[in-house]
Amino acid sequence: MGPVTIDIKTSAHEEFVDITEQVQDAIAQIGAVDGVCTIFSPHTTAGLTVNEHADPAVAHDIISFLHDAVPAHRPWTHAEGNSPAHVKASLLGSSVAVIVERGRLHLGTWQGIFFCEFDGPRSRRVWLTFTPSP
C-alpha cells in the first residue's frame, strides 16, 4: 500500500494548521497498531513540526520569530520572489515521525502536528506512511 494522503487548504500567506486529528484518522484508516508514522510534505515552501497545540499563541510566536529571522526584504536571488518561504520550510523540515502505540499517536500532553504554510494560501497535501514495530 502506498502513502495515505491528507489534503490541506491553507487560508493565509503564513499559518500553522493543526493536522493532528487528520493524522490520527489516517492511522485508524490504515489499521496501524504499534510502530512509527512518518508524515511528509512534498512542498518546498511549507514544512511540518510537532509543537504545542493547546495555546495558539505558540504557533503565532514561531511564525513571528521566523518572519524576523528570515526577512522578506533582503537581496534574494530566486526569481519567483518566495525565497523566504523556501528558507523557512528548510529550517522546519519536510517531515516528522511520531510513535504510534495501540493505534494512537503517542504525543506529549501539549503536542500537536502542524502543517506550516509559508507561501499561501494554497491547496496542499501531506503523505503518511506507517512502519510497524518488529
Backbone bond lengths (Angstrom), bond angles and torsions (degrees), N, CA, C in turn:
res aa  C-N    CA-C-N  psi(-1)  N-CA   C-N-CA  omega(-1)  CA-C   N-CA-C  phi
1 M - - - 1.454 - - 1.524 109.15 -
2 G 1.324 116.94 135.56 1.457 122.45 178.87 1.514 111.35 -78.72
3 P 1.322 116.14 -176.64 1.463 119.59 -179.61 1.528 111.81 -65.01
4 V 1.322 115.31 151.11 1.457 123.12 171.98 1.520 106.94 -86.21
5 T 1.319 116.81 138.97 1.465 121.31 -179.00 1.523 110.58 -107.00
6 I 1.322 115.83 135.24 1.461 122.37 171.01 1.520 106.79 -113.99
7 D 1.324 116.81 124.36 1.463 121.84 177.47 1.519 109.59 -89.48
8 I 1.332 115.10 138.88 1.467 121.80 -177.42 1.525 107.89 -132.45
9 K 1.325 116.47 133.20 1.466 121.35 174.58 1.523 106.66 -113.70
10 T 1.334 115.70 114.09 1.465 118.58 178.91 1.523 108.84 -89.83
11 S 1.318 115.63 155.85 1.467 119.88 -174.28 1.522 113.74 -121.73
12 A 1.323 117.38 0.69 1.462 121.02 -178.66 1.525 109.45 -137.95
13 H 1.323 115.64 164.88 1.463 120.29 178.44 1.526 110.48 -62.40
14 E 1.334 115.84 -43.52 1.459 121.47 176.83 1.522 107.91 -132.58
15 E 1.332 115.65 125.93 1.461 119.65 177.50 1.518 110.32 -163.13
16 F 1.318 115.21 156.79 1.448 122.37 172.59 1.524 107.19 -106.23
17 V 1.323 116.23 126.29 1.457 121.77 179.37 1.522 107.67 -109.66
18 D 1.318 116.63 119.87 1.464 121.57 179.21 1.528 108.41 -73.15
19 I 1.331 116.49 113.41 1.466 121.35 -178.34 1.530 111.67 -110.38
20 T 1.325 117.20 15.73 1.459 121.35 -175.96 1.530 111.86 -55.80
21 E 1.319 116.76 -48.42 1.472 119.67 -177.72 1.522 112.18 -66.22
22 Q 1.349 117.50 -37.67 1.468 119.75 177.71 1.527 110.64 -64.77
23 V 1.331 116.70 -38.27 1.466 120.05 178.07 1.526 109.35 -67.10
24 Q 1.335 117.27 -43.45 1.461 120.05 178.14 1.528 110.77 -60.50
25 D 1.337 117.21 -41.63 1.469 120.80 177.42 1.526 111.17 -61.74
26 A 1.330 116.91 -38.99 1.465 120.68 179.05 1.530 110.69 -66.83
27 I 1.325 116.97 -37.85 1.469 121.43 176.87 1.531 109.09 -59.15
28 A 1.334 116.27 -44.53 1.466 120.69 178.57 1.530 110.61 -65.57
29 Q 1.333 116.20 -40.30 1.471 121.48 -178.62 1.523 111.76 -60.08
30 I 1.327 116.98 -40.06 1.466 119.10 -178.21 1.528 112.28 -89.50
31 G 1.336 116.52 -2.46 1.461 119.94 177.10 1.510 114.14 72.44
32 A 1.334 116.80 27.46 1.458 120.68 -179.74 1.526 109.90 -67.86
33 V 1.336 116.44 141.51 1.465 120.77 -179.27 1.527 110.33 -115.44
34 D 1.321 117.44 -73.40 1.467 122.02 179.69 1.523 108.75 -126.66
35 G 1.335 116.26 133.51 1.451 120.52 179.36 1.513 110.76 157.21
36 V 1.336 115.25 -145.50 1.465 121.42 -177.85 1.515 109.21 -132.11
37 C 1.319 115.64 132.77 1.461 122.19 174.22 1.528 107.65 -102.12
38 T 1.313 115.71 124.81 1.462 120.74 174.77 1.516 107.73 -104.10
39 I 1.329 115.96 128.30 1.461 122.85 178.85 1.516 106.31 -112.32
40 F 1.339 116.68 127.15 1.466 122.09 -173.21 1.527 110.34 -129.16
41 S 1.318 115.93 136.41 1.459 122.60 175.08 1.525 109.07 -103.31
42 P 1.347 117.79 121.18 1.462 119.84 178.95 1.533 113.16 -86.71
43 H 1.320 116.74 23.72 1.469 121.34 -176.56 1.530 110.52 -112.77
44 T 1.320 117.11 140.94 1.466 120.72 -178.02 1.526 113.21 -89.77
45 T 1.328 117.36 -3.85 1.468 120.53 178.55 1.529 111.03 -121.73
46 A 1.319 116.20 23.93 1.465 121.89 176.70 1.522 107.65 -147.46
47 G 1.306 116.13 153.76 1.455 120.26 -179.24 1.513 111.44 -136.99
48 L 1.314 115.07 -171.72 1.460 122.69 178.39 1.518 108.97 -135.68
49 T 1.326 115.62 148.84 1.457 120.13 174.90 1.512 109.59 -153.43
50 V 1.317 115.18 157.47 1.461 122.32 170.39 1.525 105.42 -109.77
51 N 1.346 115.22 124.65 1.454 119.12 -179.55 1.516 109.20 -159.13
52 E 1.326 116.38 -174.70 1.462 120.78 -177.65 1.520 111.38 -64.87
53 H 1.345 115.38 132.13 1.460 118.84 176.15 1.523 112.43 -119.14
54 A 1.317 117.66 6.60 1.460 120.41 177.69 1.527 111.60 -78.99
55 D 1.311 117.23 -32.25 1.461 121.86 -177.63 1.526 109.10 -123.31
56 P 1.344 118.34 110.70 1.467 120.48 -178.24 1.530 113.73 -62.49
57 A 1.322 117.77 -13.65 1.462 120.43 177.58 1.531 111.24 -64.07
58 V 1.331 117.41 -27.66 1.465 120.12 179.90 1.529 110.07 -64.28
59 A 1.333 117.19 -49.02 1.470 120.36 177.71 1.527 110.52 -60.07
60 H 1.322 116.45 -41.44 1.469 120.54 177.75 1.529 110.51 -59.76
61 D 1.325 116.91 -43.76 1.468 120.87 -179.40 1.527 111.50 -64.92
62 I 1.336 117.64 -38.88 1.463 120.18 178.74 1.524 110.25 -65.71
63 I 1.319 116.60 -45.27 1.469 120.38 177.95 1.527 110.08 -60.87
64 S 1.317 117.30 -42.91 1.466 121.66 179.57 1.523 110.98 -62.16
65 F 1.325 117.15 -44.09 1.464 120.80 177.89 1.528 110.64 -61.18
66 L 1.345 116.72 -47.36 1.467 119.81 -179.58 1.533 111.11 -62.90
67 H 1.321 116.83 -35.37 1.465 120.96 177.04 1.536 110.27 -61.33
68 D 1.331 116.00 -41.94 1.473 120.19 178.66 1.531 111.53 -72.33
69 A 1.319 116.75 -39.98 1.469 121.37 -176.23 1.527 112.53 -72.52
70 V 1.332 116.22 -29.86 1.465 121.62 -177.27 1.531 107.26 -125.32
71 P 1.332 117.54 79.77 1.467 120.57 -174.22 1.529 112.97 -68.10
72 A 1.317 114.95 143.21 1.469 120.91 179.86 1.528 111.40 -68.08
73 H 1.333 115.98 -33.76 1.463 119.68 -174.18 1.525 110.85 -103.86
74 R 1.300 113.93 86.47 1.461 122.85 173.41 1.520 105.61 -146.90
75 P 1.292 120.14 172.14 1.467 119.81 -176.24 1.530 114.00 -77.74
76 W 1.336 116.66 68.28 1.466 121.38 175.79 1.522 109.46 -70.35
77 T 1.309 117.80 148.26 1.467 120.56 -178.74 1.525 113.75 -108.74
78 H 1.319 118.58 -12.22 1.467 122.08 178.88 1.528 109.26 -64.56
79 A 1.314 116.85 124.52 1.466 122.52 -171.12 1.522 114.28 -64.51
80 E 1.330 118.83 -28.04 1.462 120.19 -177.01 1.523 113.32 -73.23
81 G 1.316 117.64 -16.18 1.457 120.35 178.18 1.520 114.67 83.54
82 N 1.325 118.15 9.58 1.460 119.74 -179.74 1.530 112.73 -115.42
83 S 1.319 116.09 29.93 1.468 119.95 178.55 1.525 113.33 -54.46
84 P 1.345 119.01 -41.99 1.471 117.26 179.03 1.534 112.53 -56.93
85 A 1.317 117.41 -36.51 1.468 120.47 178.89 1.519 110.69 -65.37
86 H 1.321 117.64 -39.99 1.466 121.04 178.10 1.532 110.83 -64.13
87 V 1.317 116.82 -42.59 1.467 120.80 -179.43 1.525 110.61 -65.98
88 K 1.328 117.38 -45.52 1.468 120.94 179.66 1.525 110.93 -61.59
89 A 1.324 116.58 -42.99 1.469 120.14 178.45 1.526 110.52 -62.50
90 S 1.334 117.15 -39.19 1.464 120.38 178.61 1.527 111.31 -66.42
91 L 1.315 117.12 -37.35 1.462 120.54 179.47 1.528 111.71 -65.57
92 L 1.328 117.59 -39.34 1.462 120.30 179.70 1.516 112.29 -81.32
93 G 1.316 118.12 -37.29 1.455 121.65 179.74 1.516 111.97 102.55
94 S 1.315 114.90 161.14 1.465 120.91 -174.44 1.521 113.76 -100.19
95 S 1.336 118.38 -0.81 1.460 118.90 179.79 1.517 111.63 -151.49
96 V 1.332 114.25 157.52 1.457 122.07 170.85 1.525 107.38 -136.91
97 A 1.305 116.29 152.28 1.461 122.22 176.32 1.519 107.63 -120.70
98 V 1.333 115.58 133.45 1.462 120.72 -178.10 1.524 108.84 -129.98
99 I 1.306 116.35 134.18 1.463 121.72 177.21 1.525 109.16 -67.22
100 V 1.328 115.67 139.95 1.458 122.41 173.86 1.526 106.69 -115.80
101 E 1.321 115.22 127.98 1.466 121.04 -178.71 1.527 108.42 -130.72
102 R 1.331 115.79 121.35 1.463 122.33 -178.29 1.531 112.08 53.57
103 G 1.341 115.17 39.98 1.461 120.74 176.15 1.513 115.70 79.50
104 R 1.315 118.00 6.76 1.475 122.21 -179.11 1.528 109.81 -122.00
105 L 1.331 115.32 142.63 1.463 119.46 172.94 1.523 108.43 -60.43
106 H 1.306 116.62 134.22 1.464 121.82 -178.30 1.533 108.06 -100.66
107 L 1.322 114.86 79.68 1.459 122.44 -178.73 1.525 109.69 -107.29
108 G 1.329 115.52 157.81 1.458 120.22 174.43 1.521 110.54 -67.59
109 T 1.324 115.81 164.98 1.459 122.54 -175.33 1.519 113.01 -49.60
110 W 1.311 117.86 -41.87 1.461 120.83 -173.61 1.527 112.81 -103.57
111 Q 1.327 117.90 3.20 1.457 120.43 -173.24 1.522 113.78 -85.62
112 G 1.334 113.96 146.33 1.449 122.91 171.96 1.520 108.79 -141.94
113 I 1.321 116.10 166.48 1.460 122.22 178.78 1.522 107.38 -103.73
114 F 1.327 115.71 126.79 1.463 120.56 -176.34 1.519 111.80 -118.48
115 F 1.340 115.01 134.49 1.458 122.17 165.52 1.518 105.31 -87.53
116 C 1.329 117.60 128.09 1.461 122.61 -172.52 1.524 109.54 -111.54
117 E 1.305 116.00 105.30 1.468 123.15 -178.46 1.520 109.48 -88.33
118 F 1.348 116.27 131.22 1.455 120.80 177.91 1.526 112.95 -127.09
119 D 1.335 117.64 4.17 1.472 120.69 -177.46 1.531 109.85 -149.87
120 G 1.312 115.42 45.67 1.470 120.03 -175.44 1.509 112.11 -102.47
121 P 1.305 113.93 -168.31 1.458 127.67 -1.74 1.535 111.94 -75.09
122 R 1.334 115.13 148.03 1.463 121.45 -177.45 1.528 110.77 -152.04
123 S 1.310 113.91 167.21 1.460 121.02 166.64 1.522 106.44 -93.55
124 R 1.314 116.33 125.23 1.456 121.77 -174.89 1.520 109.34 -128.41
125 R 1.317 115.07 176.80 1.463 120.59 174.20 1.510 109.29 -152.76
126 V 1.311 114.96 157.44 1.460 121.57 169.12 1.524 107.21 -128.46
127 W 1.317 114.99 153.92 1.457 121.92 178.61 1.517 108.78 -113.20
128 L 1.330 115.72 141.56 1.458 122.13 178.61 1.518 109.98 -121.29
129 T 1.302 115.70 137.98 1.461 121.21 169.60 1.522 107.12 -127.57
130 F 1.314 115.27 157.79 1.457 119.92 -179.12 1.528 108.13 -128.23
131 T 1.326 115.11 130.95 1.457 121.53 176.34 1.525 107.26 -113.18
132 P 1.329 117.86 112.32 1.463 119.51 -178.93 1.519 112.30 -69.93
133 S 1.321 115.67 151.99 1.466 120.59 173.96 1.514 108.97 -68.33
134 P 1.334 116.47 146.77 1.482 119.44 179.16 1.514 112.16 -67.55
